[in-house]
């Protein structure tokens, strides 16, 4: 039985999420997060010893240390969405040190941000919390706005500042994705050579993924294939948006799929849609973390907990939540991060 606070936050949907039994991909087929994830999922891989140490360092910090789950604070929105749009609601986060302080005091496994943010305080904090440097961004100042992930620094620079991991985004499906795939694959290869873990934001971007007024950018089948491309690039962790619908392939009539994806491997339940994402991460050998999404105000805590419950019960590895935490008073942000972590610490919330 989940703790009362989580049940109360889920409200009338508590039973829908907490008591659901999945009959699609069996939980026994998954590689689930646990204290022995390195031994179970990575020991037989081609990752070198230093990279294994870095993956373990990510999983060995914060309130979720030793569980196999992760809670990550990502703050790259100053570039991705503009600093004004991101930090005006709480201007203290224009100062990079407060970003790192929020991650530490919030009990996170890692803080993820830009070369500039982490580089400005690296000497003070690199030994206190695993740092993840986001190496590419969608620059959001040029007019008209463009949507393309470009490298903002080098892997060696991230290593020099003491980073435990690097993160990158690929806009799969976009006209620029071919270049991005090659750039990120080369960057991840070098990061592994230097012993850093790698995390890939597997996002979709193409106006053709909107059909008859329905947006399929977060469709389970399309995002799952993006995940599968991400693990092929040898990302150690996949970041993906929680599915909002399904049948993207059927709507766009491109690519290739199979009827069993919709008849046997998924249902309309959010946990089953997320489980299909996990399955495409080599059945969970590569951990799936879902993003917390934009801040909407009063409902942020409820939405974050719901996402965490879906991710955990589907077989995912954790949550990466930024705006919901840093666009508030720091105490409120810490409470939100801790409540997310409580979902993964709660033995009463089981794999569906």
N, C-alpha and C positions, 0 to 999 in steps of 0.2 A: 504494500500500500504506500503510495507516494505521500510525502509530508504534506501537512495541511495547507501550508502557504502556497505550494505549487498547485494543489487541487483547487484552492480558492481562486488563484489567478486564471486557471483554465475555465473556471466557472461552469456554465451549462455544457461545455464541450469536454469536460474532464473525462467522462466515461468514453467518449468517442476516441480520444487520443490514448488514454491510459489503459483501457481494457481491450483494445483492438487486437485480434489475432490475425497475423498475415498468413495467407495460404498461397502465396505466389512463389517466391524464391525462399527456400527453407533457411532459417537462421543457422542451422547446422552446417550449411554450405559456405557460410561466411567466415572470413578471418576477422574476428572481433577484437576491438581494442582491449588490452590487458597490460598488466605489469611486465609481461614477458614478450612484448611486441617485437623487440629487436631479435630475440631468439626465434620467435615463431614466424615472423614475416621477412626479416631482413638478413639473417645470418647466412643464408645460402645464396644471397644476391651478389652482384658485382660491386656493391658499394664498399669503398675502402674503410679501413678502421677509423680514420678520423671522421668520415661522414657518419658512420654508425654512432660515434661519440656525440656528434652534433645532434642527430635525431634523438638520442637518449637525453641530451641536455634539454631539448625542447620539452620532452615529456617528463622531465625530472624537476621542473620548477613550478612554483606557485601552488595554489590550493589543490590542483588536480594532479600533483606530482605522484608518480607511481601507479596511476590508474590506467594509463594508456590513452586517456582523453586529454584534449587541449582546449584552452580558452585563450584566444589571441586578440590583442587590441590593435586594429589596423588604423593608421591615420595617414593616408596619402591623399585625402580629399582636398587638401590645399592646392594640389595641382589638378586632380581629376575633376573637381567641382568648383574650383576657385577658393582662395583663402577666405574671402569675404563671405561667400555662401556657407562655408564650413564653420568658421570660427566666430562670426559676428554674434551668434546666439550665446557664446561663452568665450569672451576675448582672452581669457587667461591662456588659452591653448594656441595663441599666436606664439607663445614662448615654448619652444620644444621641450624644455625640461619638465613642464607640467604634463606633457603627453607621457613621458617615461614614468613620472611619478604616479600617474593614474594607473598605468599598467602594473606597477609594483604594488601599490597600495590596494589595487583591485584584485590581487592574487592571480594575475595572468601568467601563463606559461611563457609568453613572449610578447614583445612589442614590435610591431611592424610599421616602418615609416620610410621616409625618403633619405637619400644620401645626405641632404642638408640637415634635416632634423636630427638624425642619429649621429651624424658626424660632428655636430656642434656640441654634443654632450657625451661622446663615446668614451673618452678617457675617464669620466666620472662614473659611468653606469654600465659599461660593457661587461664588467665582472659581476654585476648585481642582477641582471636579467638577460636572458638570451635575446639578442637583437636580430631582427630580420630586415634586411635592406630591400626595399622595392626598387628594382633596377630599371623599369620602364614605366612610362606614363602616357596618358592622353593629354597633351598640352591644350589648355582650354582658354587661350587668349586670342589666338589668331582669328581674323574675321574674313570670311564666315567661319564658324566653328568647324573644326575638322575632328574626325574620330579615327585616330591612329596611334598605336602604342609605339613610342620611340625610346631608345636607350638614353638614360640620363647620367650614366656613369659606368664604371668598369667593375668586373668581378674582383679584380685585385684590390681596388679601392675599398670594396665592402670587406674583404678579408683583412686589409690593413687596419680598419677601424674596429676589428674584433667581432665582426658579425658571426653569429652561429648559423644563419641561414640567409638565403636570398629568395625573393619572391618576384614573379613576373606575371604579366597579363598577355594573353593572346585573344584577339577578336576572331574566333573561328567563324568562317563563313563570309568574312569581309574581303574586299578586293586586296587588302594589304596582308592577309593572313599568311600567304606563302612566305613573304619576307620575315614576318614575325616568328613563324615556326622555325625557320633556319636560325635566326638571331638567338632565340631563346634556347634552342637545342644546343647550340655552341656554348652559350653562356652557362647553361646547367652542367655541361660536360666539364667546363673549367672549374665551376664551383665545386663539383664533386672531387675533382683532382686536388683541390686545395682543402677538401674536407668539410665543406659546408653543406647543409641540407638545402633542398630546393622545394619551393611551393609555387604551384601554378594556378592562377586565376583563369579558369576555362570558360570564358564568356563568349556569347554569340553576338554578332552584329551584322545585320543585313536587312534592309527594308523589305526584302522579299519574304522574311519570316513573319510578316504581318499579312494575313490573308482574310479578306472579307470582314475587316474590322476586329479580328482576333489576333492578339500578339502571341506568337509562339517562341519568343526569345528565351522563355523559361520553361518550355515544354519538356517533359520528362525524357522523351525519346531523343530529342535533339541535344539537350544538355548532357545526357548520358554518353552520347557519342563524342561530344567535346571532351568529356572526362576520359574516354578511352584513348583519344588522341593525346591527351595530357600525360597519361601514364606511359604511353609509347615514347614520349620525349624523356621519360625517366624522372618525372617529378616524384618527390617523396611524399608529398601531401597535395591533394587536389582541393581547391576552393571553388565552390559552385553555388549559384543561387538555388534556393529551395524551389522545386517545381510548382508551377501555378496551374498547369494543364498538361495535356498529352496530345498525341497524334499530330505532332508537327510535320513529320514526314508525309503523312497522308494529306495534309492540307497543302503543303508546298509542292508536292508531287515531284520532288527531286531526290537524288541519292537512292538508297536502297534499304529496305527494312523487311520484316517478316510478320505475318499475322499473329504469331504466337507472342510477340512483344505485347500486343494489346489483349489477346484472348487468355493468355496464361501467366505472363510475367509481370503484368501490371493490372491495377484496378483504379477506380477513381479516388481511393483513399490516399491522403498525402503520405502516409508511411510507406505504402507500396510504391508510390511514385519515387520517393526518395531512395527506397531500397534498390530500385532499378539503377539509379545513379551509383549507388555503392557497388552493385554487381559489375558495372563497367569500370570500376577502379580495381580490376583484378580480384573481384569478390572480396574487397576490403583489405587486400594485402597492402594497397596504397590507401591511406586514410582519407576519408571525405570529411571536409569541414564545410558547413553551409554558412553563408553570409547573413548578418543580422538585418541588413536592409536600412533604408532611410529612417530618420527620426520623424515620428508623426505626433509626438507629444504625449498625451495622457495614456495612450494605449501601448507605449513602447515596452514596458515591462511584461505585459501580457503577451505581446507579439514575440518578444525575445524568448520567453519561456516556452511558448508553443513551438517555435522553431527548434529549440534545443530538445524538446521531448520528441518531436518528429525525427530529428537527426539521430538521437540516441537509439530510439526504438527501431529505426530502420537499419542500424548497424554502423552509423557514422562515427567519426572520431572527435567531433566537437564543433564549436561555434567560433566564428571570427566576427566580432561585433564592434563597430566604431562609433558612428554618429549617434546611435542610441545612448552611448555612454558619455562621449565628450561634449555633446551639445547641451549638457546639463551641469548643474552644480556638481563639484567633484564628489561630494558625499553621496549624492543621488546616483552618479555614475558608478561609484564603487558598489553601491547596493545592487544595481542592475547586473554588474559583472558577477558579483557573488551569487546572486540568485540563479543566473545561468549556470554557474559552476555547481550549484546545489543540485541541479537536475542530474548532472553526471555523477555526483557523489551519492545520490539517493539509490540505494539497493532495491527499493520498492518499484523503481521505474526500470522495467526489464526489456529485453529485446523482443520485439513482437513476433 
